[in-house]
Amino acid sequence: MLKTRNINKISIRELCQVAGINRTTFYNHYGSQYDVLNEIAETYIQNTSFTVINDIAAGKNIDECLTRVLQYMKDNLEFAKLVLDLDNYDLITHITISLLQFDHMVIKHLPENLDLEEKKAIASYVQYGAVRLIKEWILSDCLKS
């Protein structure tokens, strides 16, 4: 449904009809169509950002971790493009809010002679830069390897 219209134009009635459930069942699990989108997007974030952070923290090879996550993004390109549309959902903001542990991971790997403020600035730069780069890659249909 997001392919053809904005999330705020999708009614609960239509959503229930397409899903084959009644409104009572819907409201037992969700409060709005935005809650459904948030849950789907959170699953996407779990399968991408959190996977990388957890795998790296566990000592796994960073190249393999990133390759696997980027392949997941490429395999789910249509969804990623839909949610990158700011009219539907601000995926970038949700990713950056969800990744507080990313800052800690970056800070942990920075030289000890930097003060905490410098480390936080570098971590923020790395996080926002990586998210922006991935966004551009997705919007260009993941053409580059």
C-alpha positions in Angstrom: 0.0 0.0 0.0 3.0 2.3 0.7 3.9 2.0 -3.0 0.9 3.9 -4.1 0.2 6.4 -1.2 1.5 8.0 1.9 1.0 6.2 5.3 -1.4 8.9 6.5 -3.7 8.1 3.6 -3.9 4.5 4.5 -6.9 3.8 6.7 -7.1 1.1 9.4 -10.2 -0.3 7.6 -8.2 -0.8 4.4 -5.2 -2.2 6.2 -7.4 -4.7 7.9 -9.1 -5.7 4.7 -5.8 -6.3 2.9 -4.4 -8.2 5.9 -7.5 -10.3 6.2 -8.1 -9.4 9.8 -10.9 -7.5 11.7 -10.4 -4.2 13.3 -10.7 -5.6 16.8 -7.7 -7.9 16.1 -5.8 -5.0 14.7 -6.4 -2.8 17.8 -5.4 -5.7 20.1 -1.9 -5.3 18.6 -1.6 -1.8 17.2 -2.9 1.7 17.9 -2.5 3.0 14.3 -1.0 2.3 10.9 2.1 4.1 12.1 2.6 1.5 14.8 2.6 -1.2 12.1 5.2 0.7 10.1 7.3 1.3 13.2 7.3 -2.4 14.0 8.3 -3.3 10.4 11.0 -0.7 10.4 12.3 -1.8 13.8 12.7 -5.3 12.4 14.7 -3.8 9.5 16.9 -1.9 11.9 17.4 -5.0 14.0 18.4 -7.0 10.9 20.9 -4.3 9.8 22.4 -1.9 12.4 22.0 -4.0 15.5 23.4 -7.1 13.7 26.5 -5.3 12.7 27.1 -3.8 16.2 26.5 -7.1 18.0 28.6 -9.1 15.6 31.5 -6.7 15.8 31.2 -6.6 19.6 31.4 -10.4 19.5 34.7 -10.2 17.6 33.4 -11.2 14.2 35.2 -10.0 11.1 33.9 -6.5 10.2 34.1 -7.1 6.4 31.9 -10.2 6.7 29.5 -8.4 9.0 29.1 -5.4 6.7 28.8 -7.5 3.6 26.0 -9.6 5.1 24.1 -6.5 6.2 24.5 -4.6 3.0 23.3 -7.7 1.1 20.2 -7.7 3.4 19.6 -4.1 2.5 20.0 -4.8 -1.2 17.7 -7.8 -1.0 15.1 -5.6 0.7 15.7 -2.5 -1.5 12.1 -1.8 -2.3 11.1 -1.6 1.4 14.2 0.5 2.2 13.3 3.0 -0.5 9.7 3.2 0.7 10.7 4.1 4.3 13.5 6.4 3.2 10.8 8.6 1.8 10.4 11.1 4.7 6.7 11.5 4.0 6.2 7.8 5.0 8.8 7.3 7.8 12.0 8.9 8.8 14.2 5.8 8.9 17.4 7.8 9.2 16.2 9.4 12.4 15.0 6.1 13.8 18.4 4.4 13.0 20.4 7.2 14.7 18.2 7.1 17.8 18.4 3.4 18.0 22.2 3.2 17.7 23.4 4.7 21.0 25.6 1.7 21.4 27.2 2.5 18.1 28.7 5.7 19.6 30.1 3.6 22.5 31.7 1.1 20.1 33.4 3.8 18.1 34.5 5.7 21.2 36.0 2.4 22.6 38.2 2.1 19.5 39.5 5.7 19.4 43.0 6.7 20.7 43.1 7.2 24.4 44.8 10.6 24.1 41.5 12.2 22.8 39.2 13.7 25.4 35.6 12.5 25.7 34.1 15.4 23.8 36.5 14.8 20.8 35.6 11.1 20.9 31.8 11.9 20.9 32.2 14.3 18.0 34.1 11.6 16.0 31.5 9.0 16.8 28.7 11.2 15.8 30.5 12.1 12.5 31.1 8.4 11.7 27.5 7.4 12.5 25.8 10.2 10.5 28.3 9.8 7.7 27.7 6.1 7.4 23.9 6.4 7.5 24.0 9.1 4.9 26.3 7.0 2.6 24.0 4.0 3.0 21.0 6.2 2.2 22.6 7.4 -1.0 23.6 3.9 -1.9 20.0 2.6 -1.4 18.5 5.5 -3.4 20.9 4.7 -6.3 19.5 1.1 -6.4 22.7 -0.3 -4.7 24.5 -0.2 -8.1 28.0 -0.1 -6.7 29.3 -3.2 -4.9 
